[in-house]
Amino acid sequence: MAAKLMHAVQYDSYGGGAAGLKHVEVPIPAPKKNEVLLKLEAASLNPVDWKIQKGELRPLFPRKFPQIPVTDVAGEVVEVGQGAKKFKVGDKVVVLLSHFSGGGLAEFAVTTERLMVARPPEVSAAEGACLPVAGLTAHQALTHCAGIKLDGTGQNKNILITAASGGVGHYAVQLAKLGNTHVTATCGARNIELVKSLGADEVLDYKTEDGAALKSPSGRKYDFVINCAKGIPWSTFEPSLSAKGKVIDIAPTTSSFATFVVKKLTFSKKQLVPLLMIPKGGKLECLVSLVKEKKLKAVIDSTHSLSQAEDAWIKSIEGHATGKIILEL
């Protein structure tokens, strides 16, 4: 008997950008031991998705071609493999799929239960799909690297968040304000009011002189910088840091790692911390709960159908999205 087919979007080699994406009909995957099959409802894009296609993470990702990209999804459990016990058919979930296998740009996907959490009715599929990579990155940067307590019980800190209207940045602003922090943020002029509405105390247009210099309007020095922007050199950050200030770089480059090493070797009190996000299901549950409680919201730049995947891909590559780019599946 012929296998049932699903619509999926994949690429067969490195490079090609949106033009390298291909719409295909492939068999619906069957869950193996300890796996579940999901009917996907929504997916969100992250820069790492097209960076993998571009070859920037070779030879680690992808594991093989053809590759169905995207990892951040929400959907419904429709089949449970042997040994999978946490979820049952009909459960609504938020999932971070493996970067090795991807699978998010399709009607169905298989996954283990390790990075899958329940999605309550108060959280839409789109809101859930926005959370995994961007939300977990912001959460780790603030709670682990900066030591911010989201219940507001920690010491008052001054925090700068660059590119605050982007996927990670807009979550970082909101999570930082749940802690006992004063938030200065940078973004483009068109998003200043949005970032203020998310809770930022001061917002700088990054194209102005003070914005480019990261100068706090109230003259504050930053205890921590959550750097979500590209191309800002250490020399720009250093004058605005407090005596023991740290820059947490969410997308570290070779230059970032070099600065990290130099600062360590010279025993500098001011440090650069490259962040390598380590996903944990418990942290994803925390984020979903915050959305349910309306303490955290997703800003959605645009919504596309699976047939419009190329448009979403181009928008992500251009790098000017406000919040998250969503595909409804």
C-alpha positions, 0 to 999 in steps of 0.5 A: 500500500502506498504511503500517505504523502504530505507537502513539505519544503526542502533544499538539496544542497548548500546555498541558493537562498529562497531560490534553493527551496523546493516544494515537494510531496514526501511520505508522512514520517512514522514515529519510531521508538520514543518518538511522536508524530505531530500535525504541525499548525505553525512554525517560526523562522530563525536566522540559523535556519538560512545560515544552515542552508548557506553552509555557515554551520557545516559540517555539523548541520545539516546531517544530510540532504535533502533537508526540510528546514526549521525547528520552532513549531507548534502542533498536535500529537496524532500518533505516539511511538512505542516508549513515548509516554509523556504525551497522548494523541490530541495533545497540543504542544510546542516543540523545538525540533533537532537542528540535525534533522529539522522538519518544520516546513512540512505538514507533519513531523516526528520528534522525541518528547525531550524538547516538547511541552504542552500548549494550553488553550490560552496560547495560540499555535503561532505564539507557541511556535515563536518561542523556542529558539528566540525565547530560550536564547533571551531566557538563558542570556538573562537568567543564566548569564546575567543572573536576573531573577524573573520574579523581581527579587534580584538586585537592580541592574542596568541592562542594554538590549541591542536590536530590541525589536528583533526575535530575541530582542523583543523577548529579552526586553520583556523578560528583563522587565520581569526582573528588577532591571532598568532597560535601555534598548536600541532599535530602528526609528519605526519601532521605538514606540513598540519597544517602549510598549514592551517595557523598555525604560529608554529607547535609542534609534541606532542610526543616531549619534547617541544610538550608535554610541550606545549612550544611555539618555540618563547617563547610566553605565550598563551592568549587562548588554544583551547584544542581538545586533551584528557588527558592533565592535568591543570598542563601542561597548566598553565606554558604556559598561560599568566597572564589571560590565559584561556583554552577552553576545547571542550570535558570537563571531570569530571576533567575539571569541577573540575578544572573550579570550583576550579579556580573560587572559588580561584579567579584565573586569569587563568581559565579553561572554559568547552565548551558546544556547543550550535548550531545556524543556523546563525553560520552554515550559516557563516561557509558555506559562508566561505567555499564558499568564500574559506576562510575555507576548510574541510580536509577529512581523508577518504570517505566511502559508507554506506555499509562500515559504520563499517570501518568509525566507527572503524576509528573514535573510533581509534581517529587518523583521520586527519580531517573528516571522510565522508560517501557518501549516 
